[in-house]
């Protein structure tokens, strides 16, 4: 069974529908830890066509919607990075926090799933989870109760198929010093100065010297320390985000040689490669490698998994976040094809 709505007389209506749903979702501010309002919007909307269950994650919920016994899952995260933005639109784009990461994907998935169900498709589901932007709590619980053969993750990929992604290392580096009055700094030891020296040594490590898109990259994302300007800081801390293409343990060894003690490993996920490249031929899209890290890492351990979504990643997490209306609809059709094309189910069993 295969369905297509592309290019017909309903195109303007379909374009309006996916745009309106995207705006509705973007209007709900849902930074990590505050996803409940969005989940409360999605659950009743999905109950109109699917069996819906909520999976408790602390004080929050993953939202799971199914039709039959799902062997295909379309999934996206409900949370966004912090920083509320005004939601608005022009003729081509919808702007606002989460527009491309990843509420546009949620809207496209829901409408594709509704069409697939109307065409008689079954045995698929939707998963909208929490905590993707910081802890991965949502997906770590979801993989324990859902057993699909194929998972398609909605992240901004400009409608292309992501079959390889970088790994992720997140480290904390803490330095201890000795407090003293600012008037006599020589009587103390500045933890901030110690931290700066260590960070300078860190970014000079061979593996980080060339900031190439598809090489190992490092970002010093947060620095904190000190109690007041007139006190020598007795403690400081940095949080470091490293995206990897090589073995994580080797990178950690290189870092330990340079920095010694004080480094704590918070997250450690290796790069991964998908086994679902066959979708490229069916969807007639290019396969790409992306520099970002996604939940594909977790699903790839138990099923075939890829990333496919509307939006340009370069504007995600920024004040310029936006998503193309036309791309929302184009990706919606790709999701629909995944749910209704018999070749997808045949090949995912190979």
Secondary structure, DSSP 4 states (H G I P E B T S, - for coil): -----TTSTTHHHHHHHHHHHHHHHHTS--BTT--HHHHHHHHHHHHTTSEEEEEEETTEEEEEEEESS-SEEEEEE--B-S-----EE-SSEEESTTIIIIIHHHHHHHHHHHHHHHTT--SEEEEEES-TTTT-HHHHHHTTT---SEEEE----TTPEEEEE-EEEEEEEEEE-B--BGGGGGGSB-HHHHHHHHHHHHHTSGGGSS--TTS-EEEEEEEEE-S-TTB--SEEEEEEEEEESS-HHHHHHHHHHHH-TTEEEEEEE--EE-S-TTHHHHHT--EEEESS--THHHHTTTSEEEE--SS-GGGTTSTT-EEEHHHHHHHHHHHHHHHH-HHHHHHHT-
